[in-house]
């Protein structure tokens, strides 16, 4: 069976829409429709009820969904097992959002291989939608995300707390940012909190769903944005970013999402090593917070002088 047909079926089932599925798969809507039709012809049953509102699984579609996920998992396991390099006998693939790799993900990979030398590791980068799709398909077995999306066969656990701080590329910025503010999509909870705390910043003419990668945009322009404290700290230390006076801070926790079928021995080592890495990061986070608070106090003194 063509694995592309299976992946297409899963995307339509997850999104409830042929249009949304084609956007995620980077193909035309007609290609998605043709793939689903080929799958339906092979199975001899309709898998979706199509309407202007979207696509809903039929009873046969719901039955097939379980088998589709199993088929995809077996395919990915076979692909990864064959790709294990010489000298290694086990493998794990981990995904994460951009800002969670430097101080958490990379250290986790190091700890995993130190504890289990026979383990080959593979890393994937992406936003929540992409990494969640990889989790569902079995491309990755664990992921570090800010806004996890739960699916059957996945479990989310709290990983590390961070906070979003308002920074600008120029000193002495105030909350009256006008056109300098860049809106970053940190999820509905942040958007709601920002609307309450700083309603005048909700109508930004520039919006991005790039996560902490937005920092690279901000530092090269006259601009400001809310960024995770841990990823913004190095830019602040280098004098490329500056804290905005009197700006509120918003909590922003990160999560680890596991595939429930991750082999038990690898899962145990992965959980143990991640806990150790998180503990070290929490200690470091306290230092970051203290430094930022000290900077804020210093800026406040300067403002009064």
C-alpha positions, -999 to +999 in steps of 0.1 A: +000+000+000+012+035-008+022+051+025+015+086+009-022+076+008-021+067+045-004+100+055-030+120+035-059+101+051-045+109+086-041+146+078-076+149+066-089+130+096-069+152+120-078+185+104-114+177+094-107+194+061-093+186+026-082+223+023-063+222+056-047+189+047-034+202+014-018+231+032+000+208+056+010+184+029+021+211+005+000+197-024-031+208-042-066+201-030-072+179-060-042+158-052-056+153-016-090+143-031-074+119-055-053+102-029-083+097-006-104+085-035-077+059-044-077+047-008-114+045-006-114+025-039-088+001-025-108-005+007-142-005-010-158+019+014-162+057+018-139+071+045-152+106+048-186+124+046-178+155+026-196+188+030-190+226+027-182+225+065-154+200+060-148+163+062-161+139+089-150+103+092-176+077+083-180+046+106-156+028+082-132+057+084-132+056+122-124+019+120-096+024+095-080+053+114-066+029+140-051+007+113-038+037+094-019+049+125-005+014+131+006+010+095+023+044+096+041+035+129+053+002+114+066+020+083+085+046+104+099+020+127+112+000+097+126+031+081+144+042+112+157+008+121+172+003+087+188+038+090+205+031+124+243+037+117+269+010+124+280+009+160+245+016+174+217-008+181+188+015+193+174+048+180+152+077+191+140+107+172+132+139+191+115+170+179+114+205+194+105+241+187+134+265+178+140+281+212+138+248+231+168+232+214+197+253+227+193+250+265+171+220+267+170+198+236+207+196+228+216+189+264+190+161+265+205+145+235+239+146+252+226+131+284+207+103+265+238+092+246+260+094+277+235+071+296+228+048+267+259+048+243+242+024+219+214+049+212+214+067+179+197+101+182+180+122+155+166+157+159+138+175+141+128+212+142+094+226+137+064+245+150+037+227+170+016+216+141+046+200+122+060+183+152+026+170+163+022+155+129+056+138+132+046+124+165+013+110+151+032+095+122+060+081+143+087+102+127+096+114+162+089+096+195+092+125+218+090+163+215+095+195+234+067+220+227+053+252+242+017+245+231+012+207+228-017+192+208-029+159+223-038+131+199-046+094+205-014+076+215+003+107+228+010+118+264+020+153+275+040+161+307+052+194+321+089+201+313+102+236+322+087+270+330+098+300+311+084+335+309+078+359+280+094+393+284+090+424+262+123+435+246+132+461+219+162+465+196+169+500+210+173+513+246+148+533+266+118+519+248+085+524+265+051+507+263+041+533+238+056+512+210+032+523+182+043+506+150+075+491+165+056+462+181+058+428+164+030+404+175+043+368+180+019+339+181+026+324+215-008+307+217-044+318+227-036+321+265-009+347+258-030+365+233-058+367+259-035+379+286-019+405+263-053+419+253-061+425+290-027+439+300-018+459+269-048+462+247-032+489+225-006+464+213-031+438+199-035+455+165+000+452+154+007+456+117+034+428+119+025+394+132+047+363+131+043+326+140+080+320+141+085+315+178+119+326+192+133+328+157+115+362+157+145+375+178+167+374+146+141+397+130+139+421+159+176+426+164+181+439+129+152+464+129+137+491+150+112+467+166+100+451+198+083+418+208+076+394+236+102+366+236+111+337+260+134+350+287+159+322+282+163+328+245+163+366+248+190+367+276+220+362+253+208+391+230+204+413+261+239+404+273+253+413+239+234+446+240+214+437+209+181+437+228+169+458+257+141+453+283+111+476+278+104+495+310+074+486+331+063+458+307+044+428+322+059+393+320+038+363+312+044+327+323+052+303+294+056+266+303+071+240+280+060+204+277+074+171+266+051+150+245+057+112+243+045+085+220+029+059+243+046+031+223+081+042+229+101+011+241+100+010+279+138+009+285+143+039+262+114+058+277+128+053+312+162+066+303+146+095+283+125+106+313+153+103+338+178+122+316+152+149+308+144+154+345+182+159+351+185+184+323+153+203+334+167+205+370+199+221+357+179+244+334+157+255+364+188+265+383+200+284+353+166+299+348+167+314+383+199+331+374+184+344+342+154+357+361+175+374+387+197+390+360+166+403+342+151+416+374+184+433+381+185+449+347+149+460+351+158+477+384+188+493+368+168+506+340+142+520+364+170+538+383+184+552+351+149+564+341+146+584+374+180+600+370 
